């Protein structure tokens, strides 16, 4: 059943260059947001969250 779970990780650049927002929407209907002043930090966080969620749902399957 865990394979049906989908998550979404995105970087919102609408406020760039002031800041970038990383949004993570998890299957449990939880949505998390982080603000970064540097795009590289936003990309690192987005990558880390994707890896975390992939591992979480792979283990759960």
C-alpha positions as CSV (number, residue, x, y, z in Angstrom):
1,X,0.0,0.0,0.0
2,X,2.9,2.4,0.6
3,X,3.7,2.4,-3.1
4,X,0.5,4.4,-3.7
5,X,1.8,7.2,-1.5
6,X,3.2,10.1,-3.3
7,X,5.1,13.1,-2.1
8,X,6.0,16.4,-3.7
9,X,9.1,18.5,-3.2
10,X,9.4,21.9,-5.0
11,X,11.4,25.1,-4.9
12,X,9.4,28.2,-5.2
13,X,11.4,31.0,-6.8
14,X,8.6,33.6,-6.9
15,X,10.4,35.7,-4.2
16,X,13.9,35.4,-5.7
17,X,16.4,36.8,-5.3
18,X,15.2,37.7,-1.8
19,X,14.6,34.1,-0.8
20,X,13.6,30.7,-2.0
21,X,11.0,28.5,-0.4
22,X,11.3,24.7,-0.3
23,X,7.9,23.0,0.0
24,X,7.4,19.4,0.9
25,X,4.0,17.8,0.7
26,X,3.9,14.4,2.4
27,X,1.2,11.7,2.0
28,X,-0.1,12.2,5.5
29,X,-1.4,15.6,4.4
30,X,1.5,17.3,6.2
31,X,3.1,20.2,4.3
32,X,6.4,21.7,5.4
33,X,8.1,24.9,4.2
34,X,11.6,26.2,4.6
35,X,13.0,29.6,3.5
36,X,16.5,30.0,2.3
37,X,18.4,33.1,1.1
38,X,20.7,31.1,-1.1
39,X,19.4,28.9,-4.0
40,X,22.2,26.3,-3.4
41,X,20.9,25.8,0.2
42,X,17.4,25.4,-1.1
43,X,18.5,22.8,-3.6
44,X,20.4,20.9,-1.0
45,X,17.4,20.8,1.3
46,X,15.1,19.7,-1.5
47,X,17.5,16.9,-2.4
48,X,17.8,15.8,1.2
49,X,14.0,15.8,1.7
50,X,13.5,13.8,-1.6
51,X,16.0,11.2,-0.4
52,X,14.5,11.0,3.1
53,X,11.0,10.5,1.7
54,X,12.1,7.9,-0.9
55,X,13.9,5.9,1.9
56,X,10.9,6.3,4.3
57,X,8.4,4.9,1.8
58,X,10.8,2.3,0.4
59,X,11.3,0.9,3.9
60,X,7.5,1.2,4.6
61,X,6.7,-0.9,1.5
